[in-house]
Amino acid sequence: MKLTRLGNATMATMTTMVAMAAMAGALALTTTAHAQNYPVKTIRMVIPFAAGGNTDIIGRIFAPKMAEILGQQIIIDNRGGAGSVIGTEAVMRAAPDGYTLLMASAAHTINPAMIKKLPYDSVKDFTPLGVVADVPTAFVIHPSLPPKNVKEFIALAKARPNDIFYSTAGQGTVGHLSSELLVSSTGIKLTAVHYKGSGPSMIDLVGGHVQMQFPSMPAAVPYVASGRLRMIAQTGEKRSPAAPTIPTMIEQGLKDFVVSSGFSMFGPANLPKPIVDRVNAALAQALKDPKVSKTLLEQGAEPNGNSPEAHDKFNRTEIQKWIKVARAAGIQPN
């Protein structure tokens, strides 16, 4: 009798397990079917900044073409605040179905170094979908300084420790950490002057109140062309079409000095691979469109459109780089 009861329990357990497996299989088939049919409705692209900034401008350039390729409308949802944290968190909490995507800036890779308690993990809580474009950074100085290249600037800075002032658009921005990367890479000492925005920081640089800055290439080129600033280097892996005669930091001896203001797309974590592949292919195709590419280049942004795997590697590498730079500079996350 005891053996019979054990057999019945075993049979009941096996029946339950078979039923659960069947349900899991059906769910997997349904999920796969939805992913393969993606997209069937409007896609929301969250831009974690107010309208009018670089991230918003770049997003609105390629989104219409990408929507055309996908066959569904892409609406822009500007959710600014807290240095991109509010909008980014909204995407993290969205369903992993491909209908809520994030248009991120360099803040996505810098925030882990600057914010102590982010409400998300910048790697684990997101699915990389591809780098959209890069806006190169320029190394510019006021013409009152004599250096014509990076080697001469380093020599001057070593001879005058803390006597050269650099401006930034705010603490924790790309320009700020680029300057600190220069400090940690060369052993020089500079003095930071933080402003509330790139506009005021450029005005005081042009006016000679500060002597150097790492602004975006589009912001620097007009002043360089007019002779009001001197560009002595650029920070990409290769020269930008916007300044083809200016050598990179790598060319001038700082082999690991690369700063990328990478604008990129993410989805929530656990996005199904068919959706990842579909979005990535549509993004890459949109960026190859002559009109989209031309418009991005006119804004100083160089189209990318790499693979999700390459984007993941870029994201992880940039996060670790900026954490290292912040620690070397003694910057404490807030």
C-alpha positions, 0 to 999 in steps of 0.5 A: 500500500505504501509503495502504491501511494508513492507511485501515485505521488510520483505520477502526479508529480510527473504529470505536473512537470509535463504540464509545466513544461508544455506551458513553458514551451507554449510561452516560449513559442508565443514570445518567439512569434511576437519577436519575429513579428516585431514591430506591430505598433508604435515604438517609443524612443525615450530621450533622457534630456530636454528637447533641443540638446545634442541627444535630442537633435541626433535622435530626431535626425535618424528616427524617421528613417528608422521608422520607415524601415521598421514600418511603424511610427517612432515617437520621441519621448523627452524625459529630462532630469537628474543628468539623464537618470530619470529617462534612463530609469523609465526604460529600465522599468519598461517591458522587454518587448522592443516598444520602449527604447533609449537614446543615450549619450555619454552620460550613460557611461559617465554616471556610474563614476559620478553618481553613488546610488544609480537606480539601475546598473548601466550594463546589466539592466539594458540591452545594447542595440548599437552606437548611433554616432560619435561627436568628436571632442577638440582640445582647444586653447586660447591664442594667448598661450604659445603651444602649437601642439600637445607636447608643447602644452604639456611642457608649459603646464609642467613649468606652470603647475595649476597656473592654466585654467580650464573651463567645463560645462559642469562637473562630471561632463565629458569636457571635465573628465577629458581634462582630468584624463589629460592630467592623469595621463601626463602628470601635469596640474591644471585648475578647473573652472566649472560652468552651468552649461557649454555656452558660458564656458565657451564665452569665457574661454574665447574671452581669455578668462580661462585658457583651455577646454575639451569642447565638442567639435561642432562647438569648437570649429567656428571659433577655431576658424575665426582664429579666436581659439587654437585647436591643438588636438582631437580625441578620436581614434582617427581624425574627424572630417571636421578637422582633417589637418589636426592630429589626434592625441594618439598621433601626438604620443598619448596612445590611450587617450581616446574620448568618445561622446558616443550616442547609442541605443539601448532596450531594457534587459532581456530583449529577445534576440530577434528584436535586437537583431531587427532594431540593430539592422534598421538602425544601421540601415538608417545611418547609411541613408545618404540624407541621414548621414549627411545631416549627422555630419553637418551637425558634427556627428559621425555615424556609426551603427555597429553591432550589439556585441561591439556596442556592449564592449564599448559600453563596458570599456567606457564605464570602467575608463571614466571610473578610473579617471574619476578616482585618479582625480579624487572625484567622489560620487554624489 
